[in-house]
Amino acid sequence: MEFVATTITEHIQHESEIKGEIKGEIKGKIKGKIEGKIEGKIELLENMYVQGFISKEQFEEMVTPLRKKLADLVKKGQESQTEH
């Protein structure tokens, strides 16, 4: 009976590990998509500035919060990687 209990415990632990890995992969994909969208917005603003559609002041006003958000995401991702 002890053998069966050990097997069940190991099975539950293995299942939990798999669920954790899947959850981590999903979080990583979502974070990657968010980073990509922010980078795309920054690139769009850069193009608008280069083409003269917006002034330097407008560009800086709009791009600064995006760069901060991107830096925060990257920092958070690096911190979570060092924890594991």
C-alpha positions, 0 to 999 in steps of 0.5 A: 500500500505504501508503494501506491501512495508514493506513486500517487504522490509522485503523480500529483507532484509531476502533474503540478510541475507540468501545470506550472510549466504551462502557466509559465509558458502562457505568461511568457507569451502574453508578456512577449505580445505586450512587449511587441505591441509597445515596441510597435507603438514606439516605432510608429511614433518614431516614424511619425516624428521622422516624417514630420507628422508630430513635433519633437515635443509631441514625440517625447510626450507620447514615447516616454510613458511607453518606454517606461512601461517597456523597461518595467516589463523587461525588468520584471521579466529579468527579476522573475527569471532570476528567481527560478 
